[in-house]
Amino acid sequence: MLAIAGGKGGCGKTTTTLGLAAALGRRGAEPLVIDGDCDMPDVHHRLDMPRGDGVDALARGRPLRAVATGADSLPGVHVVQGGRRRALDTALGRARQWDGPILVDCGAGTNPDAVTPLRHAERAVVVSTNQPQCIEDAETTRQIARRLSTTVTGVVVRRSDPETTGGRAGAPRSRLRPEWTVLGEIPSVDAPLEDDQVTDVFQTVAASVYPPGSTGEPRRRTYRGR
């Protein structure tokens, strides 16, 4: 299980989750996306899917394959839509029966709901913009993940102030934390999931997080409660 986390709303967590899932879907890995944002679930909005009973139904015991719905706009990707906070913990535990990669779009911040996926996940990717406050919040999230013994694979940066370098929008590296492993930098575009440059970045990130030939996590872990 891979948690896509970040300390600030609007930093690009959902875009990163769906971009990585799309890249994995193109490889035939059959990824599962779980909307873990209990306050503002928006995966279904981004994919233009009718609102469904995902996390809640899974927590009630409905079979995972019956709950996970295909996303027409992302071939090969299955989605468990968001639900109530009291159902998320159970739903994440039951999602482990999925054979392929599991990506959880976390809520923003460091409250218990946002941290719950980090307690279940083997690994995490932290998402940040290149703005100082967002960088600070992302570092807090990264440190929380490490305290929970969740391996932080790296950081994906969404460039929020287009600065052209060689014809491409760029984020000044001086703003980023020197200890970060930056997996990829996403340019500021209107429709990132339809942009060829962004698609290429997510292909590269997906290859780093899930090397070709891998189908899921290298190991299973025990849930760490509060």
Residue frames as qw, qx, qy, qz and C-alpha x, y, z in Angstrom:
[[0.000, 0.889, 0.458, 0.000, 0.00, 0.00, 0.00],
 [0.423, 0.142, 0.029, 0.895, 1.30, 3.42, -1.00],
 [0.085, -0.820, -0.448, 0.345, 0.00, 6.55, 0.74],
 [0.348, 0.487, 0.195, 0.777, 0.04, 9.77, -1.28],
 [0.398, -0.733, -0.438, 0.336, 0.28, 12.39, 1.44],
 [0.314, 0.420, 0.009, 0.851, 0.87, 16.10, 1.94],
 [0.221, -0.352, -0.579, 0.701, 0.34, 18.67, 4.62],
 [0.170, 0.382, 0.065, -0.906, -1.61, 21.21, 2.60],
 [0.569, 0.542, 0.598, -0.160, -4.83, 21.04, 0.63],
 [0.503, 0.849, 0.050, -0.154, -4.50, 21.71, -3.09],
 [0.284, -0.698, 0.573, 0.322, -0.84, 20.71, -3.28],
 [0.523, 0.461, -0.587, -0.411, -1.50, 18.04, -5.89],
 [0.405, -0.219, 0.862, -0.214, -2.10, 14.81, -3.94],
 [0.734, 0.374, 0.479, -0.304, -5.09, 13.69, -5.98],
 [0.565, 0.742, -0.283, -0.224, -3.40, 14.56, -9.27],
 [0.030, 0.574, -0.818, 0.028, -0.33, 12.59, -8.19],
 [0.574, -0.018, 0.770, -0.278, -2.43, 9.62, -7.06],
 [0.747, 0.532, 0.302, -0.261, -4.33, 9.47, -10.33],
 [0.401, 0.783, -0.444, -0.172, -1.25, 10.19, -12.44],
 [0.157, -0.440, 0.882, -0.061, 0.65, 7.32, -10.86],
 [0.652, 0.183, 0.679, -0.283, -2.37, 5.03, -11.13],
 [0.674, 0.677, -0.007, -0.297, -2.72, 5.87, -14.82],
 [0.222, 0.688, -0.685, -0.090, 0.96, 5.08, -15.40],
 [0.342, -0.214, 0.898, -0.174, 0.59, 1.76, -13.61],
 [0.706, 0.399, 0.449, -0.374, -2.59, 0.99, -15.52],
 [0.565, 0.709, -0.322, -0.274, -0.78, 1.46, -18.81],
 [0.065, 0.504, -0.860, 0.041, 1.69, -1.18, -17.61],
 [0.713, -0.118, -0.613, -0.319, -1.14, -3.62, -16.93],
 [0.208, 0.178, -0.771, 0.574, -0.54, -3.57, -13.17],
 [0.440, -0.564, -0.628, -0.306, -4.26, -3.15, -12.30],
 [0.180, 0.115, -0.497, 0.841, -3.84, -0.49, -9.59],
 [0.299, -0.701, -0.647, -0.031, -6.48, 0.28, -6.97],
 [0.087, 0.370, -0.163, 0.910, -7.06, 3.90, -5.92],
 [0.359, -0.607, -0.680, 0.202, -8.69, 4.50, -2.54],
 [0.021, -0.692, -0.030, -0.721, -9.99, 7.97, -1.76],
 [0.564, -0.304, -0.611, 0.466, -8.83, 8.38, 1.83],
 [0.016, 0.172, -0.137, 0.975, -9.94, 12.00, 2.18],
 [0.110, -0.488, -0.843, 0.200, -12.86, 11.83, 4.61],
 [0.016, 0.610, 0.296, -0.735, -13.59, 15.56, 4.60],
 [0.408, 0.682, -0.142, -0.590, -13.35, 16.45, 0.91],
 [0.637, 0.013, 0.724, 0.264, -13.29, 13.27, -1.20],
 [0.389, 0.720, -0.083, -0.568, -12.82, 14.31, -4.80],
 [0.291, -0.221, 0.840, 0.401, -11.40, 11.36, -6.74],
 [0.389, 0.503, 0.771, 0.045, -14.85, 10.69, -8.20],
 [0.216, 0.892, 0.124, -0.377, -15.12, 14.36, -9.25],
 [0.101, -0.658, 0.566, 0.487, -11.75, 14.29, -10.97],
 [0.198, -0.062, 0.920, 0.333, -12.71, 11.13, -12.87],
 [0.484, 0.052, -0.230, -0.843, -16.26, 12.30, -13.62],
 [0.300, -0.132, -0.944, -0.015, -17.72, 9.27, -11.85],
 [0.536, -0.586, -0.279, -0.540, -21.16, 9.21, -10.20],
 [0.259, -0.528, 0.605, -0.536, -20.92, 9.28, -6.41],
 [0.774, -0.052, -0.610, -0.160, -20.80, 5.75, -5.07],
 [0.728, -0.618, 0.176, -0.239, -20.63, 3.85, -1.81],
 [0.652, 0.509, -0.529, 0.189, -16.97, 2.90, -1.61],
 [0.161, 0.374, -0.721, 0.561, -15.10, 3.06, 1.70],
 [0.564, -0.187, 0.407, -0.694, -18.32, 2.67, 3.71],
 [0.912, 0.134, -0.157, -0.353, -19.44, -0.38, 1.75],
 [0.629, 0.375, -0.639, 0.234, -16.03, -2.01, 2.05],
 [0.080, -0.340, 0.669, -0.656, -16.01, -1.42, 5.81],
 [0.737, -0.077, 0.238, -0.627, -19.46, -3.03, 6.06],
 [0.599, -0.166, 0.783, 0.018, -18.07, -6.19, 4.50],
 [0.747, 0.607, 0.097, -0.254, -19.06, -5.88, 0.86],
 [0.856, 0.019, 0.290, 0.428, -16.54, -7.72, -1.38],
 [0.257, -0.596, 0.243, 0.721, -13.70, -5.54, -2.60],
 [0.226, 0.059, 0.715, 0.659, -14.20, -6.49, -6.24],
 [0.031, 0.706, 0.689, 0.161, -17.83, -5.40, -5.97],
 [0.205, -0.863, -0.202, 0.416, -16.90, -2.06, -4.41],
 [0.308, -0.458, 0.410, 0.726, -13.97, -1.16, -6.68],
 [0.591, 0.707, 0.356, -0.156, -15.30, 0.40, -9.88],
 [0.644, 0.160, 0.344, 0.664, -13.44, 0.92, -13.12],
 [0.001, -0.737, -0.033, 0.676, -12.55, 4.43, -14.20],
 [0.695, 0.627, 0.341, 0.088, -13.47, 5.00, -17.85],
 [0.254, 0.949, -0.180, 0.054, -10.96, 7.83, -18.20],
 [0.139, -0.676, 0.721, -0.066, -8.10, 5.77, -16.70],
 [0.882, 0.136, -0.379, -0.244, -8.09, 2.32, -18.31],
 [0.705, 0.117, -0.632, 0.300, -6.99, -0.45, -15.98],
 [0.049, 0.229, -0.532, 0.814, -7.53, 1.64, -12.84],
 [0.450, -0.542, -0.697, -0.133, -10.09, 0.69, -10.17],
 [0.044, -0.431, 0.244, -0.868, -11.44, 3.12, -7.58],
 [0.380, -0.530, -0.721, 0.234, -12.86, 2.85, -4.08],
 [0.017, -0.710, -0.136, -0.691, -14.60, 6.14, -3.44],
 [0.105, 0.263, -0.557, 0.781, -14.31, 8.08, -0.21],
 [0.528, -0.541, -0.615, -0.222, -16.56, 7.67, 2.80],
 [0.487, -0.829, -0.012, -0.276, -16.97, 8.39, 6.47],
 [0.095, 0.699, -0.633, 0.317, -13.95, 8.69, 8.72],
 [0.647, -0.348, 0.582, -0.349, -15.09, 5.93, 11.06],
 [0.941, 0.256, 0.189, -0.116, -15.10, 3.48, 8.13],
 [0.439, 0.793, -0.423, -0.021, -11.66, 4.31, 6.70],
 [0.274, -0.567, 0.764, -0.137, -9.54, 2.25, 9.07],
 [0.732, 0.065, 0.658, -0.163, -11.51, -0.95, 8.48],
 [0.722, 0.670, 0.076, -0.158, -11.73, -0.34, 4.75],
 [0.232, 0.789, -0.568, -0.025, -7.98, 0.07, 4.39],
 [0.444, -0.353, 0.813, -0.127, -7.40, -3.17, 6.25],
 [0.753, 0.308, 0.559, -0.160, -9.80, -5.03, 3.96],
 [0.535, 0.795, -0.167, -0.230, -8.30, -3.50, 0.83],
 [0.251, -0.629, 0.720, 0.152, -5.13, -5.49, 1.38],
 [0.735, 0.136, 0.665, 0.002, -6.64, -8.45, -0.45],
 [0.562, 0.797, -0.050, -0.215, -6.14, -6.54, -3.73],
 [0.910, 0.013, 0.207, 0.360, -3.45, -8.24, -5.79],
 [0.536, 0.579, 0.083, 0.608, -2.05, -5.15, -7.52],
 [0.286, 0.118, -0.283, 0.908, -0.67, -1.82, -6.31],
 [0.237, -0.784, -0.572, 0.043, -2.87, 0.05, -3.83],
 [0.267, 0.250, -0.066, 0.928, -2.64, 3.86, -3.83],
 [0.231, -0.719, -0.610, 0.241, -4.38, 5.89, -1.12],
 [0.140, 0.599, 0.102, 0.782, -5.17, 9.56, -1.74],
 [0.390, -0.365, -0.611, 0.584, -4.77, 10.98, 1.78],
 [0.096, -0.934, -0.332, -0.089, -6.57, 13.94, 3.26],
 [0.325, 0.678, -0.232, 0.618, -4.64, 17.14, 3.90],
 [0.383, -0.745, 0.267, -0.476, -2.97, 17.99, 7.18],
 [0.295, 0.297, -0.848, 0.326, -1.74, 15.99, 10.14],
 [0.640, -0.245, 0.295, -0.666, -5.03, 15.22, 11.89],
 [0.542, -0.160, 0.815, -0.130, -5.81, 11.59, 12.79],
 [0.767, 0.499, 0.335, -0.223, -7.92, 11.07, 9.65],
 [0.479, 0.805, -0.335, -0.103, -5.12, 12.21, 7.38],
 [0.107, -0.607, 0.782, -0.092, -2.58, 10.08, 9.22],
 [0.836, -0.024, 0.460, -0.299, -4.65, 6.87, 9.20],
 [0.867, 0.487, -0.099, -0.033, -3.44, 5.76, 5.72],
 [0.253, 0.719, -0.597, 0.248, 0.17, 6.29, 6.83],
 [0.544, -0.391, 0.658, -0.343, -0.43, 3.78, 9.63],
 [0.894, 0.204, 0.362, -0.168, -1.49, 1.16, 7.09],
 [0.668, 0.721, -0.183, -0.035, 0.86, 1.88, 4.20],
 [0.881, -0.112, 0.073, 0.454, 4.22, 0.26, 3.63],
 [0.463, 0.008, 0.178, 0.868, 5.42, 3.35, 1.81],
 [0.111, 0.859, 0.363, -0.344, 4.51, 6.96, 1.16],
 [0.421, 0.347, 0.251, 0.800, 5.05, 9.59, -1.47],
 [0.128, -0.684, -0.355, 0.624, 4.80, 13.14, -0.13],
 [0.356, 0.626, 0.438, 0.539, 3.48, 15.88, -2.41],
 [0.254, -0.667, -0.191, 0.674, 4.31, 19.57, -2.18],
 [0.422, 0.882, 0.118, 0.175, 4.26, 22.73, -4.21],
 [0.641, 0.208, -0.183, 0.716, 7.38, 24.86, -4.37],
 [0.193, -0.779, -0.023, -0.596, 5.90, 27.47, -2.00],
 [0.132, 0.426, -0.688, 0.572, 7.55, 27.91, 1.43],
 [0.582, -0.222, 0.436, -0.649, 4.50, 27.13, 3.59],
 [0.932, 0.149, -0.123, -0.306, 3.63, 24.05, 1.57],
 [0.596, 0.432, -0.623, 0.264, 7.24, 22.85, 1.76],
 [0.154, -0.379, 0.658, -0.632, 7.16, 23.24, 5.54],
 [0.783, -0.058, 0.259, -0.563, 3.87, 21.32, 5.78],
 [0.874, 0.309, -0.354, -0.120, 5.19, 18.58, 3.50],
 [0.337, 0.444, -0.721, 0.411, 8.27, 18.17, 5.66],
 [0.474, -0.259, 0.546, -0.641, 6.03, 17.78, 8.72],
 [0.912, 0.136, 0.004, -0.388, 4.11, 15.04, 6.91],
 [0.690, 0.449, -0.555, 0.115, 7.37, 13.37, 5.91],
 [0.027, 0.417, -0.731, 0.540, 8.57, 13.34, 9.50],
 [0.709, -0.117, 0.368, -0.590, 5.26, 11.90, 10.75],
 [0.905, 0.275, -0.249, -0.207, 5.50, 9.09, 8.20],
 [0.484, 0.459, -0.675, 0.317, 9.02, 8.30, 9.32],
 [0.297, -0.340, 0.639, -0.624, 7.95, 8.22, 12.98],
 [0.846, 0.053, 0.240, -0.474, 5.30, 5.67, 11.98],
 [0.489, -0.289, 0.778, 0.269, 8.02, 3.58, 10.28],
 [0.684, 0.636, 0.349, -0.069, 6.44, 4.19, 6.88],
 [0.581, -0.122, 0.380, 0.709, 9.15, 4.34, 4.23],
 [0.280, 0.841, 0.085, -0.455, 9.06, 7.71, 2.46],
 [0.780, 0.290, 0.392, 0.392, 10.01, 6.86, -1.09],
 [0.360, 0.044, 0.178, 0.915, 10.37, 10.52, -2.05],
 [0.139, 0.623, 0.325, -0.697, 8.64, 13.78, -2.86],
 [0.357, 0.513, 0.576, 0.527, 6.70, 14.90, -5.91],
 [0.122, -0.455, -0.149, 0.869, 6.78, 18.68, -6.39],
 [0.328, 0.737, 0.551, 0.211, 4.07, 20.61, -8.21],
 [0.338, -0.023, 0.059, 0.939, 5.56, 23.80, -9.59],
 [0.037, 0.776, 0.598, -0.196, 3.12, 26.55, -8.73],
 [0.056, 0.879, -0.070, -0.468, 5.06, 29.51, -10.12],
 [0.834, 0.450, 0.200, 0.249, 6.03, 28.92, -13.76],
 [0.190, -0.842, 0.365, 0.349, 9.63, 29.92, -14.19],
 [0.856, 0.513, -0.038, -0.056, 11.00, 29.11, -17.59],
 [0.363, -0.635, 0.634, 0.251, 14.29, 27.29, -17.93],
 [0.143, -0.191, 0.869, 0.434, 15.11, 25.93, -21.33],
 [0.415, -0.083, -0.542, -0.726, 11.52, 26.33, -22.46],
 [0.549, -0.366, -0.750, -0.047, 10.06, 24.44, -19.50],
 [0.435, -0.754, 0.038, -0.490, 8.37, 25.69, -16.35],
 [0.648, 0.127, -0.632, 0.406, 10.64, 25.05, -13.40],
 [0.592, -0.784, -0.161, -0.091, 10.61, 25.18, -9.62],
 [0.155, 0.780, -0.504, 0.337, 13.67, 26.80, -8.05],
 [0.794, -0.065, -0.575, 0.185, 15.57, 23.99, -6.38],
 [0.208, 0.298, -0.497, 0.788, 16.81, 26.40, -3.73],
 [0.542, -0.349, 0.098, -0.759, 13.33, 26.42, -2.22],
 [0.894, -0.131, -0.372, -0.213, 13.22, 22.67, -1.68],
 [0.676, -0.644, 0.351, -0.074, 14.60, 20.83, 1.33],
 [0.260, 0.650, -0.702, -0.129, 18.10, 19.52, 0.57],
 [0.318, -0.214, 0.905, -0.185, 17.35, 16.20, 2.31],
 [0.749, 0.348, 0.296, -0.480, 14.39, 15.45, 0.04],
 [0.344, -0.037, 0.822, 0.453, 14.55, 12.80, -2.64],
 [0.463, 0.480, 0.030, -0.745, 12.62, 14.49, -5.44],
 [0.587, 0.161, 0.783, 0.128, 11.01, 11.84, -7.61],
 [0.308, 0.462, 0.579, 0.597, 9.57, 14.27, -10.12],
 [0.007, 0.389, 0.186, -0.902, 8.46, 17.85, -10.70],
 [0.291, 0.602, 0.731, 0.135, 5.05, 18.56, -12.19],
 [0.143, 0.118, 0.180, 0.966, 4.69, 21.70, -14.30],
 [0.255, 0.434, 0.473, -0.723, 1.81, 24.10, -13.76],
 [0.124, -0.066, -0.697, -0.703, -0.74, 23.25, -16.47],
 [0.546, -0.098, 0.048, -0.830, -4.53, 23.48, -16.68],
 [0.937, -0.016, -0.037, -0.348, -5.25, 19.77, -17.28],
 [0.193, -0.648, 0.737, 0.008, -2.31, 17.84, -15.82],
 [0.677, -0.027, 0.731, -0.080, -3.72, 14.36, -16.40],
 [0.718, 0.624, 0.308, -0.008, -4.10, 15.14, -20.10],
 [0.133, 0.920, -0.345, -0.133, -0.71, 16.78, -20.54],
 [0.895, 0.319, -0.280, 0.140, 2.04, 14.79, -22.29],
 [0.264, 0.591, -0.545, 0.533, 4.85, 16.29, -20.22],
 [0.544, -0.420, 0.458, -0.564, 3.06, 15.49, -16.96],
 [0.976, 0.055, -0.027, -0.210, 2.33, 11.98, -18.21],
 [0.694, 0.461, -0.458, 0.310, 6.04, 11.46, -18.83],
 [0.095, -0.551, 0.570, -0.602, 6.87, 12.63, -15.31],
 [0.771, -0.248, 0.335, -0.482, 4.39, 10.22, -13.76],
 [0.934, 0.254, -0.249, -0.014, 5.74, 7.38, -15.90],
 [0.430, 0.514, -0.568, 0.478, 9.18, 8.09, -14.45],
 [0.375, -0.437, 0.509, -0.640, 7.88, 8.35, -10.88],
 [0.924, -0.063, 0.068, -0.372, 5.89, 5.14, -11.25],
 [0.827, 0.346, -0.409, 0.171, 9.00, 3.32, -12.47],
 [0.141, 0.507, -0.604, 0.598, 10.86, 4.54, -9.36],
 [0.553, -0.290, 0.444, -0.643, 8.14, 3.57, -6.92],
 [0.874, 0.088, 0.439, -0.188, 7.07, 0.36, -8.66],
 [0.073, -0.510, 0.708, 0.482, 9.94, -0.88, -10.84],
 [0.704, 0.267, -0.409, -0.516, 8.84, -2.74, -13.98],
 [0.543, 0.098, -0.833, 0.035, 7.99, -6.31, -13.08],
 [0.000, 0.070, 0.747, -0.661, 6.72, -5.51, -9.60],
 [0.275, -0.472, -0.695, -0.467, 2.99, -5.93, -8.93],
 [0.508, -0.779, -0.300, -0.211, 2.60, -4.62, -5.42],
 [0.294, -0.852, 0.365, -0.233, 4.42, -4.01, -2.17],
 [0.469, 0.439, -0.751, 0.156, 7.60, -5.90, -1.32],
 [0.247, -0.077, -0.864, 0.433, 6.25, -6.80, 2.10],
 [0.415, -0.675, -0.472, -0.387, 3.12, -6.62, 4.20],
 [0.156, 0.284, -0.526, 0.786, 3.10, -4.69, 7.40],
 [0.273, -0.520, -0.768, 0.254, 1.12, -4.72, 10.62],
 [0.089, -0.810, -0.267, -0.515, -1.23, -1.79, 11.18],
 [0.383, -0.012, -0.483, 0.788, 0.14, 0.62, 13.74],
 [0.236, -0.791, -0.551, -0.122, -2.63, 1.99, 15.93],
 [0.030, -0.860, 0.088, -0.501, -2.60, 5.27, 17.75]]
